């Protein structure tokens, strides 16, 4: 059963995750402490996609999966978490509100490809996340809000071209071009 985000206690989920993360990854916890209260709800939305059982964020394996994703964000804030949730909506192939292993792998592949395309570090900046969001929206050729198998395969094949892929996005994808122009990016 798909639970609507509004009915979940998202801030409590986020707060619980941050508390556990203080022990698991103090640097990430410190970064997440900077997320404003409005951002905590969005953070809870991201975290909720990984929780499948009653243990919730107390399960170390669940926390590790979440940290693998959220730990890629460079200075997370409300807007980044909103965009991250939107990207995850496309990655949630079966639209059940949860990320299974295949969906998580797809997300990590995309995050790895976009980490550092603008910045020199291996994290995902707000601009890189905006570019990724433009790409997944564009890859959704049938407009159903998620990446079907053929769309995923095509995207993963095309993205291997790295700079040539980015140049094609710049010429063919108006949303990608808008983000790039806003930040004076060339590929």
Secondary structure by P-SEA (a helix, b strand, c coil): ccccccccaaaaaaaaaaaaaaaacaaaaaaaaaccaaaaaaaaaaaaaacccccccccaaaaaaaaaaaaacccccaaaaaaaaaaaaaacccccccccaaaaaaaaaaaaaacccccccccccaaaaaaaaaaaaaacccccccccaaaaaaaaaaaccaaaaaaaaaaccaaaaaaaaaacccc
